[in-house]
Amino acid sequence: KPRLDLQQLDNWTITKLPMDEKLTDQATTFGWKALPSNMSIVSSSFYRATFTINISQPLHSFLCTDNWGHGFIIINEFNLSRYSEKGPQRTMYIPAHILKQGINEILVVESNR
């Protein structure tokens, strides 16, 4: 059974979260809030950010996941990769074809394993 602060939790229910295009479609309707820099997260979390590319032909890129925990990354509705602080890969390759000129969205699902 799951525990919180060494106390066993009762009446526990596990519900799966579909990790498909429905998730990325609904991500725009989430009540996103800025995360204070001094806040420590101990549960699974979703993070969303946007970045702008100002050139008409985006280039191949890389995303460094050093000091991240464990989870996966979606860029512009493309499931880029899983990542883990244990490695082996910490820098993710982003093919140019999933990037676009203008605003791009990155969605990170951190599972805090």
Long-range contacts (C-beta under 8 A, 24 or more apart in sequence): 19-72, 19-79, 19-109, 21-77, 23-74, 23-107, 24-74, 24-77, 24-107, 25-77, 27-105, 27-107, 41-110, 41-112, 42-112, 43-112, 44-71, 44-109, 44-110, 44-111, 44-112, 45-109, 45-110, 45-112, 46-107, 46-108, 46-109, 46-110, 47-107, 47-108, 47-110, 48-105, 48-106, 48-107, 48-108, 49-105, 49-106, 49-108, 50-103, 50-104, 50-105, 50-106, 51-103, 51-104, 51-106, 52-102, 52-103, 52-104, 53-99, 53-100, 53-101, 53-102, 53-104, 54-101, 55-101, 56-101, 57-96, 57-101, 58-96, 58-99, 58-100, 58-101, 59-96, 59-99, 60-93, 60-94, 60-95, 60-96, 61-93, 61-94, 61-96, 61-99, 62-91, 62-92, 62-93, 62-94, 63-91, 63-92, 63-94, 63-106, 64-90, 64-91, 64-92, 65-90, 65-91, 65-92, 66-90, 68-108, 68-110, 69-110, 69-111, 69-112, 69-113, 70-110, 70-111, 70-112, 70-113, 71-108, 71-109, 71-110, 71-111, 71-112, 72-108, 72-109, 73-106, 73-107, 73-108, 73-109, 74-106, 74-107, 74-108, 74-109, 75-99, 75-104, 75-105, 75-106, 75-107, 76-100, 76-104, 76-105, 77-105, 84-113
